[in-house]
């Protein structure tokens, strides 16, 4: 599939389209996704204003025992600010998200649906829930909008898409995040990492 070309500009797209769900064309910044054997235009990629970042697309990031190759960068706005989500593959080629918000870094894996907590989208900050023999408390609840995309991702994202999110923390320090949109939801689980303990091998 490496010979596929962008339907917008005609340039060849990176070979990783064969194992990711979507990517942004490096030539024209159009967001593309694979539909069968054809590339489809998923819209614009938004404006990713450059600024100081701990790492970027192409870098390899070491967080605790995990090693993540960063393939995609998504930016989300939540009214009073924005944060960055990086999608990549760990050393076992599993898809993973690394979130960076005002210097706070969390590594999270998608949860299997059978492990999703019984927490409603309407839950508010401070509410507590029991899940898998632990107490989880909602520490953040808000709405977010995807404002920019860069690179490749394991799921289809769209600039302008909005959803509600919840972040719940356990007494042991784990972070469980839920995303809710019309007709669907997803949950992720992971841990915080001290940015000073993160090691980055930058793309040459």
C-alpha positions as CSV (number, residue, x, y, z in Angstrom):
1,X,0.0,0.0,0.0
2,X,3.0,2.3,0.1
3,X,2.2,3.4,-3.5
4,X,-1.0,5.1,-2.5
5,X,-1.2,8.8,-3.3
6,X,-3.0,11.7,-1.7
7,X,-6.3,12.4,-3.5
8,X,-5.8,16.1,-2.8
9,X,-2.3,16.8,-4.0
10,X,-1.3,13.6,-5.7
11,X,1.9,13.0,-3.7
12,X,2.8,9.6,-2.3
13,X,1.8,9.1,1.3
14,X,4.0,7.5,4.0
15,X,4.2,3.7,4.1
16,X,2.7,3.5,7.6
17,X,-0.8,4.0,6.1
18,X,-0.7,0.2,5.8
19,X,-0.9,-0.3,9.6
20,X,-2.5,2.9,10.9
21,X,-6.1,4.2,10.5
22,X,-5.4,7.7,9.4
23,X,-2.6,10.2,8.7
24,X,-2.1,13.8,7.6
25,X,-0.5,14.2,4.2
26,X,3.0,15.7,4.7
27,X,2.7,17.6,1.5
28,X,-0.7,19.3,1.7
29,X,-1.7,18.6,5.4
30,X,-5.0,17.0,4.3
31,X,-6.3,14.4,6.8
32,X,-6.6,11.0,5.1
33,X,-8.0,7.6,6.1
34,X,-7.9,4.2,4.4
35,X,-11.2,2.9,3.2
36,X,-10.6,-0.6,1.8
37,X,-7.9,-0.1,-0.8
38,X,-8.5,3.6,-1.3
39,X,-7.5,6.8,0.5
40,X,-10.3,9.1,1.5
41,X,-10.2,12.8,2.4
42,X,-11.2,13.3,6.0
43,X,-10.9,17.1,5.9
44,X,-8.4,19.6,7.1
45,X,-5.7,19.0,9.6
46,X,-6.0,22.4,11.4
47,X,-3.3,24.8,12.5
48,X,-0.7,23.3,14.8
49,X,1.0,26.4,16.2
50,X,4.5,25.4,17.1
51,X,5.9,26.0,20.6
52,X,8.1,24.3,23.2
53,X,7.4,20.6,23.4
54,X,8.9,17.7,25.4
55,X,8.9,15.6,22.2
56,X,7.4,15.4,18.7
57,X,6.3,13.1,15.9
58,X,9.2,10.7,15.0
59,X,10.8,10.8,18.5
60,X,11.1,7.7,20.7
61,X,10.0,8.4,24.3
62,X,11.0,6.4,27.4
63,X,8.4,6.6,30.2
64,X,9.2,4.3,33.1
65,X,9.5,0.8,31.6
66,X,7.6,1.8,28.4
67,X,9.2,2.8,25.1
68,X,6.9,4.7,22.7
69,X,7.6,5.7,19.1
70,X,5.5,8.8,18.6
71,X,3.7,8.7,15.3
72,X,0.8,11.3,15.7
73,X,0.2,14.6,17.4
74,X,-3.4,15.9,18.1
75,X,-4.2,19.1,19.9
76,X,-7.4,19.7,21.9
77,X,-9.0,22.8,23.2
78,X,-11.1,22.9,26.3
79,X,-12.1,26.5,26.5
80,X,-9.6,27.8,29.1
81,X,-6.7,26.3,27.3
82,X,-5.4,23.4,25.2
83,X,-3.4,20.2,25.7
84,X,-1.5,17.8,23.4
85,X,-2.2,14.1,22.8
86,X,0.5,12.0,21.1
87,X,-0.3,8.6,19.6
88,X,2.3,6.0,19.1
89,X,3.4,2.3,19.4
90,X,5.1,0.8,22.3
91,X,7.8,-1.9,22.2
92,X,5.2,-4.6,21.6
93,X,3.6,-2.5,18.8
94,X,0.5,-1.7,20.9
95,X,-1.2,1.6,20.3
96,X,-0.8,4.0,23.2
97,X,-1.6,7.7,24.0
98,X,0.7,10.1,25.8
99,X,-1.0,13.2,27.1
100,X,0.9,16.4,27.9
101,X,-1.0,19.2,29.7
102,X,1.0,22.1,31.3
103,X,3.9,19.9,31.9
104,X,1.9,16.9,33.3
105,X,2.5,13.7,31.4
106,X,0.3,10.6,31.4
107,X,0.7,7.4,29.4
108,X,-2.6,5.5,28.8
109,X,-3.7,2.4,26.9
110,X,-7.2,1.8,25.5
111,X,-9.2,-0.3,27.9
112,X,-11.1,-3.4,26.6
113,X,-14.9,-2.8,26.7
114,X,-15.4,-5.6,29.3
115,X,-13.3,-3.5,31.7
116,X,-15.0,-0.2,31.2
117,X,-16.3,1.3,34.4
118,X,-20.0,2.1,35.1
119,X,-19.5,5.8,35.2
120,X,-22.0,8.1,33.4
121,X,-20.9,10.9,31.1
122,X,-22.7,13.3,33.4
123,X,-20.5,12.6,36.4
124,X,-19.1,15.7,38.0
125,X,-15.8,16.6,39.7
126,X,-15.6,15.1,43.2
127,X,-17.9,12.2,42.6
128,X,-16.5,8.8,43.6
129,X,-17.1,5.4,42.0
130,X,-16.1,1.8,42.8
131,X,-14.4,-0.1,40.0
132,X,-12.4,-3.3,40.2
133,X,-12.0,-3.1,43.9
134,X,-10.7,0.4,43.9
135,X,-12.3,3.8,44.6
136,X,-12.0,6.3,41.7
137,X,-12.7,10.0,42.1
138,X,-13.5,12.4,39.2
139,X,-10.8,15.0,39.2
140,X,-11.7,16.7,35.9
141,X,-14.9,16.9,33.7
142,X,-15.2,19.1,30.7
143,X,-15.8,19.3,26.9
144,X,-13.0,19.3,24.3
145,X,-12.6,20.0,20.6
146,X,-10.0,18.6,18.3
147,X,-8.3,21.7,16.7
148,X,-5.3,20.2,14.9
149,X,-3.7,17.0,13.7
150,X,-0.3,16.0,12.6
151,X,1.1,12.6,11.7
152,X,-0.5,9.1,11.9
153,X,-3.1,7.6,14.3
154,X,-4.6,4.3,15.1
155,X,-8.1,5.7,15.1
156,X,-10.0,8.1,13.0
157,X,-9.9,11.7,14.3
158,X,-11.6,14.8,12.9
159,X,-10.7,18.5,13.3
160,X,-13.8,20.2,14.8
161,X,-15.0,17.0,16.5
162,X,-16.2,17.6,20.1
163,X,-16.8,15.3,23.0
164,X,-17.1,15.3,26.8
165,X,-14.3,13.8,28.8
166,X,-13.8,12.6,32.4
167,X,-10.6,12.0,34.3
168,X,-10.8,9.8,37.4
169,X,-7.9,9.1,39.7
170,X,-7.4,6.2,42.1
171,X,-5.8,6.3,45.5
172,X,-2.9,4.5,44.0
173,X,-2.3,7.2,41.5
174,X,-3.7,5.6,38.3
175,X,-5.6,7.7,35.9
176,X,-8.7,6.4,34.1
177,X,-10.1,8.7,31.3
178,X,-13.5,8.4,29.5
179,X,-14.4,10.1,26.3
180,X,-18.1,10.4,25.3
181,X,-19.6,11.5,22.0
182,X,-22.9,11.1,20.2
183,X,-23.3,7.3,19.7
184,X,-20.1,6.2,21.4
185,X,-17.6,6.3,24.1
186,X,-14.1,4.9,25.0
187,X,-12.0,4.5,28.1
188,X,-8.3,4.6,28.7
189,X,-6.1,3.6,31.7
190,X,-2.6,4.6,32.7
191,X,-0.2,6.4,35.1
192,X,1.4,9.9,35.5
193,X,5.1,10.3,34.7
194,X,7.4,13.0,36.0
195,X,8.6,15.0,33.0
196,X,12.1,15.1,34.5
197,X,12.3,11.3,34.4
198,X,11.3,11.1,30.7
199,X,14.0,10.3,28.2
200,X,13.7,11.3,24.6
201,X,15.6,10.0,21.6
202,X,14.9,12.7,19.0
203,X,14.3,12.1,15.3
204,X,17.7,12.7,13.6
